[in-house]
């Protein structure tokens, strides 16, 4: 009987400890396209959406050859599709080896990811001189 009680107590301690870690954030589909002011697309690079809210995770995306990107959020070593709803500062980093006149560009406007959807962004950057 004692042994059964000891096993039950140990099981309850273990069960209470499971699932007690941080819960993943709720993310919403978000992405878009990076273009130069003349309408040509940026081929490659990275987009970073830096969250403005304290403690909110930022989102990142690789820019494809067609200029398109799909955001994801990193959480405990996993990629969660999309971004948390909220306001973001945005940084566009051109691909390595691109025209060196193209440096990382911090966009002047803030962008908002919404829970209701419609999170398709066109990020316009200046053309290198």
C-alpha positions as CSV (number, residue, x, y, z in Angstrom):
1,X,0.0,0.0,0.0
2,X,2.8,2.4,0.9
3,X,4.5,1.6,-2.4
4,X,1.4,2.5,-4.3
5,X,1.0,5.7,-2.4
6,X,4.7,6.6,-3.2
7,X,4.2,5.9,-6.9
8,X,1.0,8.0,-6.9
9,X,2.8,10.9,-5.2
10,X,5.7,10.7,-7.7
11,X,3.3,10.6,-10.6
12,X,1.4,13.6,-9.4
13,X,4.7,15.6,-9.0
14,X,5.8,14.7,-12.5
15,X,2.4,15.4,-14.0
16,X,2.2,18.8,-12.3
17,X,5.7,19.7,-13.8
18,X,4.7,18.8,-17.4
19,X,3.4,21.5,-19.6
20,X,4.4,24.2,-17.1
21,X,6.7,25.9,-19.6
22,X,6.0,29.0,-21.6
23,X,3.1,28.8,-24.0
24,X,3.8,29.6,-27.7
25,X,2.6,33.0,-28.8
26,X,-0.4,33.3,-31.0
27,X,0.7,34.2,-34.5
28,X,-1.1,35.3,-37.7
29,X,-0.1,34.8,-41.3
30,X,1.9,37.8,-42.6
31,X,4.2,38.5,-45.5
32,X,4.5,40.5,-48.6
33,X,7.0,41.8,-51.1
34,X,10.1,44.1,-51.0
35,X,10.4,46.5,-53.9
36,X,12.6,49.4,-54.9
37,X,11.0,52.8,-55.3
38,X,10.9,52.2,-59.1
39,X,8.9,49.0,-58.6
40,X,11.7,46.5,-59.3
41,X,11.9,43.7,-56.7
42,X,14.7,43.0,-54.3
43,X,16.0,39.5,-55.0
44,X,17.1,37.9,-51.7
45,X,18.0,39.2,-48.3
46,X,16.2,39.3,-45.0
47,X,13.3,41.2,-43.5
48,X,13.1,41.7,-39.7
49,X,9.9,42.9,-38.0
50,X,11.1,44.2,-34.6
51,X,8.1,44.1,-32.1
52,X,7.4,47.4,-30.3
53,X,5.6,45.9,-27.4
54,X,7.7,44.9,-24.4
55,X,8.2,41.1,-24.3
56,X,6.6,40.5,-27.7
57,X,8.6,38.4,-30.0
58,X,9.9,39.7,-33.3
59,X,9.4,38.1,-36.6
60,X,11.8,37.4,-39.5
61,X,11.7,36.2,-43.1
62,X,14.0,35.4,-46.0
63,X,13.3,37.4,-49.2
64,X,12.9,35.2,-52.3
65,X,14.3,35.9,-55.7
66,X,10.8,37.3,-56.6
67,X,11.0,39.7,-53.7
68,X,8.3,37.9,-51.7
69,X,8.6,37.0,-48.0
70,X,6.6,35.1,-45.4
71,X,7.2,36.0,-41.8
72,X,7.9,33.5,-39.0
73,X,8.4,33.9,-35.3
74,X,11.1,31.9,-33.4
75,X,10.0,30.3,-30.2
76,X,12.0,27.8,-28.1
77,X,14.0,26.8,-31.2
78,X,11.0,26.3,-33.4
79,X,9.7,28.4,-36.3
80,X,6.1,29.5,-35.8
81,X,4.4,30.6,-39.0
82,X,3.4,34.2,-39.0
83,X,3.8,37.1,-36.5
84,X,2.2,38.1,-33.2
85,X,-0.5,40.9,-33.6
86,X,1.0,44.3,-32.9
87,X,3.1,47.1,-34.2
88,X,6.6,46.6,-35.6
89,X,9.7,48.6,-36.8
90,X,10.9,47.0,-40.0
91,X,14.5,46.5,-41.2
92,X,15.4,45.2,-44.7
93,X,18.8,43.6,-45.1
94,X,19.9,43.1,-48.7
95,X,21.6,39.8,-49.6
96,X,25.3,39.4,-49.0
97,X,27.2,40.3,-52.2
98,X,24.6,42.6,-53.4
99,X,25.5,46.1,-54.6
100,X,27.4,47.4,-51.6
101,X,25.5,50.7,-51.9
102,X,22.5,48.8,-50.7
103,X,22.8,48.8,-46.9
104,X,20.3,47.7,-44.3
105,X,17.3,49.9,-44.6
106,X,15.2,50.8,-41.5
107,X,11.8,51.8,-42.9
108,X,10.4,55.1,-41.6
109,X,6.9,53.8,-41.1
110,X,5.6,51.3,-38.5
111,X,3.7,48.2,-39.7
112,X,0.9,46.5,-37.9
113,X,0.1,42.8,-37.9
114,X,-3.6,42.3,-37.3
115,X,-5.4,39.3,-35.9
116,X,-8.2,39.9,-38.5
117,X,-5.8,39.3,-41.4
118,X,-4.9,41.5,-44.3
119,X,-1.3,41.3,-43.3
120,X,0.2,41.6,-46.8
121,X,2.9,44.3,-46.9
122,X,4.7,46.0,-49.7
123,X,8.0,47.3,-48.3
124,X,9.6,50.0,-50.5
125,X,13.3,50.7,-50.2
126,X,15.4,53.3,-52.0
127,X,17.4,52.2,-55.1
128,X,21.2,52.3,-54.6
129,X,23.0,55.2,-56.3
